Amino acid sequence: MNLTDPILRHARMQPHAAALIDRERTITFSALAEIVMRTAGYLAALGVGRGDQVGLCLKDDWQHVVALLAVIRLGAVAVQMDWRSRPAEKARIANALAPKLIVVLPGSSFAAPCPSVAVDRAWDSCVAAAKPMTDAPQDWQAPAAVLASSGTTGLPKFMLATHLQLYLHCAVSHEVVPTTRRHRCLITLPLYFSAGRMRCLAHLMRGDTLILYPSLFTAAEFVEVVNRDKVTASFVVPSAVRQLLPIAGESKPIFPQLDVFVCSGAPLFADEKRAALRSLSSNFYEVYGNTAIGGLSVLRPADITERPTSVGRPFSLVDVEVVDDDDRPVGTETLGRLRCRGPGLTSPIPGLNDQSAAEDFREDWHYPGDVAALDEFGYIYLHGRTSDVIFRGGAKIFPAEVEAVLQGHQAVAEAVVVGSASSNHQQELIAYVVANRELAPGELLAYCRTQLTAYKVPRDIHIVPELPRNSSGKPDRRALLQHDRGS
């Protein structure tokens, strides 16, 4: 089969049902199948063939979804490119991968030796006149997409995913989202990122209605959209949860109509999970995963009450171990490096990644770079990133532990801890804190001294109006380290 087959068959099963809603535009499954097949036909007329890479540098809208499905339908390989990134960043990716064609926004340009085509009025006319590609290549093992995750150099780490692997990445949602009815799913995650792209494909495969609201919007707007569009499922990042909690009441959840409300992208703190379950939705879930394997584990509502510091248990087709530096499994409650494997695990693209990417994939396992422990029931507890470990006075310190303590202070809205090199060749802990009221660093330092062993207390605490963030919305630790060196 082709990955688009489970989606486009809904044109026969429920032709008049809404597949995509993008602001004022509604596209039925029948119309979606027609435009996807014509777009695939137009790409073929432009010279794109089976196995060719096609860059997609588009906004998070219906045209992006259509272009993605058309590339996969054609048997080509979709390369996601963030339209928000700087021209030099786009050019680096284009030069590294050398796609056959890049589909871009009107007025975009690339300083790269590959052709591009804009999604404009001319594009629309050509698509409408193109011959529909009704027959698609039927090879589950053929490559379907190039996935990218953050790397240690100027380039991301590139992985190649087949049709079957992408399907398995989507399939984990069936273990979270109830299948008792067709859902109206609000997607706020960028389609450039794996989590947003997989949620989109998964709900279309189910025959659900996908509601695209691509702009970053306020908590009040989110509440308005959920209520106005009768949303029953939604996926957000932690920063959205943190914006929603202050406007939620304590008496009852503000989203009683949601069958599932998933947060993914980075772990929340335990008190935030409990508050989300109590104040946002009684069907609040946390999903932990990575680009290479997709969803890795899920923390369900009942688990939040019992194990709020965990990120849940692995999905059914994912195997997880915690190992020592010699790759030997360690006992329960023992810290080590997390590794995972399963049929959905992708593979790195040879020759395009730095050495760290090669070290992430060994034998049948992927090492996502997390320090973790497992309890006797298989629940995963994250303790930080191996790359973020801070060495101070000969001891290892995990920033997540110190951040959790800072977050426990009632005046702290968000906290990030980084390790900054000192003159004695050791590392010093520097904390950056966003406060929800007037707060002095000395007050926080005194609080830390009552909660942490002396060597874990930050040397400096900076109160900042906001934290710098990378394109995925996570705090940018590298930017904070550069700030510390420049101060």
N, C-alpha and C positions, 0 to 999 in steps of 0.2 A: 504493500500500500504506500501511498504518498501521504505525508503528514496532513495535507489539506483535505484529504478525503473525508475524515470524520467530521470536519467542519462544513464542507460544502454539501454533504448529503442532506443537511437540514433544509436545503432549498426544495427537496422533494417531500420531506417529512412535515415541515411547518413553513411553507414558503412565505406566508404573510406575517410571521412572527418577527419582531424587531431583533436584529442582531447587534447593531451599533446605534447608539445615540450620542451625537456630538453637538452639543448646544441645541440649535434649532433643526438639525438634520437627523432624520431617522432612516436607517438603511435596513431593509428586511433581509432575511436569509436568501430569498430569491434574487434580490438585487445585488447582494454581496457576491453570490456565486457568479453572476453575470459580469460584474466589473472586475473581479479577480481573474477570471479566465481571459477577459479581453486585455487586461493589463499584462498578463503573462504572454499573450500573443504579441502585444506591442514590444515588450522586451525582447522577444525572440526575433522580431523584425529588425531590432536595433543591433542584432548580432550576438545576443547573450544566449549561450548554450548550456547544456547540462554540465555541471561541475564548475562553471565559471563563478567567480566571486563578484557580488554586486553590493556596493556600499549603500547604506540607507542613512542619510543624514537629514532627517525630517523631524518635525515637531510631533508631539504626542497627540495625534488626531486620527480621524478615520482614514485619511490618505496614507498615513504611515502603516496602519494595520493592513490596508489593501495591498500596498507595495510589498510588505513582508510576506503575505500569503501568496502573492503572485510570483515572487522570486522562488519560494519553496515549491510552488506548483510546477514551475518550469523545470525543476531539477537543478537549479543553480544554488549557490551558497550565499546566504544573507550575512552581510558584515554590518553590524550596528555601529554607527558613529554618532557621537553626541553633538547635536547641532549647537549646543550652548558653548562648546569648547572653543578656544582661540584658533585662528587659522593655522598657526604653526603646529598645534597639537593634531589637528585634522590631517595636515600634510604629512606628519610623521607616520601616522597610521596608514595613510594611503600609500606612502612610499614603501613601507614595510610589507604590506600585503599585495600591492599592485592589483587592485580589483579591475575587472573588465570594464566596469561602468559604475558611476556613483550617481544615485538619485538624490537630488538636492532641492533646497528651497529656492524660489525665484530670487535672483540677484546674488546667489552664493557663488563663490569662486574658490578654487583649490590651487595652491602652489605645488601641484603634483602632476606627474606625467601620465594621467589617465583621464579619459573622457567623462563628462558628466551630462546629465539631462535634468532640467528643472521641472518640478510639478507645477505647471502653470496652465494657462488656457490652451496653449498649443498641445501640451501633454493631454489634457482632457479630450481635445478633438481627436488626437491620434488614437487614444485608447478607445473612444467610442467607435472609430472606424476600423479597429483591428479585428482580425479573425479570432474568435474565442478559442483558447486552448482547452478543449474538452477532455483530451487524453493526457494524462500526466505520467511521468516515469514512476514505476512501482518497485522501488528498492528501498526497504527499511534501513539497509546498511549504508546507503549512500550519504555523503555529507550534506547537511542542510543549513548549517550556520557556523560562523566563527564567533565564539564567545570570548569576552575579554574581562579580566579582573585586574585589580591594581597590582602594579609591579614595583620593584625596587629601583628601576631605572626610569628614563623618560617615556618608555613604552609600557603598555599593559602586558599582562601575561595572556597569550592567545591560546585558545583551545578549540578543537574541532568537534562538533556534535553531529551525529547522524540523525536521520528522521526518527529512528527508534529511541535514541537517547533523549531527544527533545520530547517525545511522547511520554517517556517515563518521568521526565522532569515535571510534566503537566499532571501526570496521573496521581502524584502525591496529594493533590488538592482534593481528590475524592475521599481521602481519609479525614478531611477536615470539614469540607462543605457538604451539608446534608443534600441528599439526592431525592428528597421527597417532592420537590417542585422545581420549576424553572425559576432561576434567580434573576434579579436585577442587580448587577454587580457594579459598584462604583470603583473605578481604577484611578488612583491618584499617583501611582508610582510611574516614573519615566519609562517609556518603552525601550530606551537605550539599555536599561539595566535588566539583567536576567530575570529578577523577581517580577518586574512589571510585565515583561514580554511573556513569561510563562503563565502568569495569572490570566493575561489576555487570551492566549491560545487555549488554556484549559477551560475557561468558561464558554468560549465559542464552541469547543468540542462537545460540551454538555448541552448546547442549544440554549444557553442563557442569553440574556440581553446585557451587553457591555455598555456601560455609561462612561464616556470619556470626559474627564474634566481636567484638561492638561495643565492649566496654570496653577502655580502655587497660590493657595488662597488661605484666608483666615479661618479660625475655628468656627466663627459665626457663619461664614459662608458654607463650610462643610456641613454644619447642622441643617442649614437651609436646603442644600442639595439633597441630603439624605431624606428629609421629610417631603420635599416637593416631588422628587422622582421616585418615591416609594422604593427606596433601595433596601434590599434584603441581605446583601453581602458586601463587604468592603475590605480593602487592604491598604494599610498605611505604614509609614515609617515612625520610629520613636518620637521624632520631633513633633509630628502631628498629634500624637497622644499627649505630649507635654503641653501643647497649646489647648487641647480640648479639656483637660482635667480642671483648670481653674474656672471654666465657665459651667462645669457640671455641678449639680447639687449633690447632697449626701443622702437624700431620702430614697431616690430610686434612679435606675439607669436612664440616661437621656435618649438612648437608642433601643427601646424595647422591641422595635420591629426587625432588628437585625438578627438573622439566623446565625451569622458568623461575622465576627469582626477580628481581623487578623493583623497583627503587628509583626513586621519583619525588617531586616536590615541591620539591626544591632540589638543586643539584649537590653531590656529595661531593668531598672532596679526593682527589688522586691516590693517596696512600698508602692511604686508606680503600678505594678501589675495588679496588686490588691485593689488599689484605687480605681483602676480601669475596669476591673470586674464589678466593682461595687457601683461606680458612678457613670460608666459609659455603656457597658453591655454585659449582661449575664452570660453572653456567648463569646467572651473575649478569649482569643488564642494568641500565643506567641510561637512563631515559626523561626527556627534557626537553620541556616543553610549556607551554601556557597555556590559560586558560579560553576565549579567543576561537576558537582553532583546534583545540584538543585536543592530542594528541601531535604534537610538532614534529620531534624527532629521537631516535635511539636509538644508544647506545654498546653494542656487542655484546661478548661475552666475549673474542673475539680482539682487538678494538680496545683493550680495557683494557690488555692487555700492551704494545701498540705506542703508543697515544695516550691515556694515562690522564688527562691534563689536559683532554681534549676532552669534549663531551657528545654526540658521535657525528655521524652524517650524517642529513639529513632523510628522513622517510618518503616513500614514492613519490609521494603526491599532495600534497606540500607543497613549495612553491618558496621559497627563502631567499636573501636578499641582505644585504650589509653596505654601508651608504651613509654619505656625509658629511652635514654639516648642511644641504646644499642638495639632499639626496636623490639624489645621484649615486653610482652604485656605485663602490666603492674596490677596489684590487687585493688580491691574496691577502696574508695576514700583516699587513694594515693594519687598525687599529682603527677602528670606526665604529658606527653604530646598526644593530641587527639589524631586519629587516622580513621578513614572511612572507605568503604568500597560498596559496589553494587552494580547492577546491570546498566544503570543510567550514567555511570562515570565516564566522562569525556576523556580526551587525550590531548596533550600539548602538541602544538604544531612544531615539528623539528626545524631548527635553524632560525626561529623567530623570537625565542625567549632567552632571558638571561639564565645564569646558572641556577639561581634560586628556583626557577620554574621547574627545571629538571629534577631538583631535589624534592619538589612537592609530590611527584609521581614516582613511586617505587613499587616494582612488581605489580600487584593488583590493587595497591592502596594509594589513596590521596591523603596528603598531610596538609590541611588547610592553614596550619600555623597557629593553632589555638592550644593553650595550656588548659588542661581540664582534669576532672576526676569523675568516676562513675560510682553510683551507690549500688547496693545489693539488688535493687530492682531495675537497674539499667538506666536510671535518670542521669542526664549529663549536667555537670556543673562547670561552667567556664570560669577561669581565673585570670584570663588575659591572653595577649598575643605573645608568642615566643619572641617576636621582634621588638616588643614593647617592654620586656623584662628590664628592670633597672637594678644595677649592681652597686650596692652602697656598703662600704665597710666589710666587703667579703660576703655579704648576704644578698639573696635574691628578693626583690620586691616586685609584686605585681600591681601595676597602677590601678587595676579594677578594685582591689581591696581598699586602697586609700580613697578612691573615688566614691565607693559605697559609703564609707564613713562620712565623708564630706556631705554626700547627698542626704545623709540622715539628719543633718542640721536643719532646723525648720526654716532658716532664712536662705537656704541654698536651693536654687532652681536647677542648676546643672554644674557639673565639675569635671575637669579633665586634668590628669596628672602626667607630667612628662619627666624624663630624666635628662638633665643638662650636665655636660662635662664640666668638671671643676679643675682648679689648678693642681690638685694632687692626684690627677689621673683617675679619680673616682667619679661617680655620678651623684648629682644632687637632685632631690625631688622638688619640682616646681609645680604648684597647683594654680590653675586658672578657674575662677568661679564666677558664675552669673548668679547674682543675688535677687531675691524677690522683695527685699526691703533694704534700708540702709544698714550696711554691715562693714565692720572694720576687720582687716586681716588678723589683727591680734586676737579678736574674739574667736575666730576660727582656729587659730593656732592653739589657743588654750583648750578649745574643745577637742582638737586632735590629740593633744597630750593626755587627755582622759580616756581616749578610745583606742589608741595605738601604742605599740612598743616604740620606744624612743627613736630607733633608727628608721622607722616608717613615717615619722612626722615630717611634713614638707619643710624645706628650708625657707621657702618664700611662698606666699599666697597672694595672687593678683586678683583683685575684683575687677571684672570687665563687663561692659554693657552687653556684649554678645561674643560668642565663640566663632572663629573662622571655620568654615565648612568646605568640604570638597564637593565635587559634583553630585555625589550620592547623598548629600545631606549629613554625613557624619562629621564630627569634629576633626579638623585638620591638624593633626599632631605635629606634622612637619612645619607648618606655618607657625605654630606656637613655639617650637624649638628655635626657629629663625628669629622670632620676636625676642626670645630670651637672650640669644647671642647678641642681638643688636641693642639691648637695653643697658 
